[in-house]
Amino acid sequence: MIELNGITPFAEGGNRKCFVHPEKPDKCLKVVHPGLLEKITKNQPWYKKLRSKSSFDDNLREQEAYNQKSLKRNDQIAYKHLAKWYGMVETSIGMASETELIKNDGEIAQTLEDYLFSKGLTDEIKNSIEEFHDWLRENLILTKNLIPHNIVIKIEDNQMILKIIDGLGSKAFFPLPSYSDFFAKRYVERRIELMWSRINWDLSGRKGNWK
C-alpha cells in the first residue's frame, strides 16, 4: 500500500486529487474524493441510480478509456499526445489510477489553460493545437470534451507537444464511436470543434455558454 496521508496533492479537481507518487516522482496518483461516489449517486435521477456505483467512478472510467480500440497498439504514435497509464494501485486514502506525470526539466508541465491565459493564442501554440488535432483524427482517439486545464505542454526538441492528462474516453450516450470508424470520425471532429469553442471562450473572458 502506498502511504499518502499527510501528502499535499499538487492538483485537485471536482472528482479527484492528484498526488506525486512518493516513491516514483515520474508517476501521478489520482484518488477519488472520499464519499464522492455516494454523493453523486444520491443526486442522480432515478434511471441513473439503476447503474452500479462503479459506473460513476472516474478511476474505473479512466481504466476503461485506456482500453479503447485506438490504444490497443500501445505504440509511440498512439501515445504521442497522451500520458501513459500504469494501472490501479492501493493507497492509504483509497484506490488510485497511476499515470505518467508529465514534466519539463523536473517541473510539472504547464497546462494549456495556464499558457493561454499568460501568453494568449500564439502562432507556436496554435500550430501545436493543430498538430494535436491531426493526431486525434489519424488515430481516432476518443475523448470527453477537451478542456485546456486537462491538457499539458511537454517540451520535446524545442517543440511544444500537447498531452492529455485527463478526460480520455467517450461521452457518447450510445457507444457507436467505439465500434465504428464512421461514427468515431464524426465524434472526434465534434470534440475538436468544441475544443476550439472552449479556447475562444476562455480567451474572450468566459462570457455566455462556451458550447
FENNOR-V453251 format. One record per helix or strand of 2 or more residues. SS is the DSSP state (~ for helix, > for strand). FROM is the first residue (numbers start at 1). LEN is the number of residues. If there is no record, write none. Layout:
ss=SS from=FROM len=LEN
ss=SS from=FROM len=LEN
This chain:
ss=> from=11 len=2
ss=> from=16 len=5
ss=> from=27 len=6
ss=~ from=36 len=7
ss=~ from=53 len=4
ss=~ from=58 len=8
ss=~ from=69 len=3
ss=> from=85 len=7
ss=> from=94 len=7
ss=> from=103 len=2
ss=> from=107 len=2
ss=~ from=112 len=8
ss=~ from=123 len=17
ss=~ from=148 len=3
ss=> from=151 len=6
ss=> from=159 len=6
ss=~ from=176 len=4
ss=~ from=181 len=23
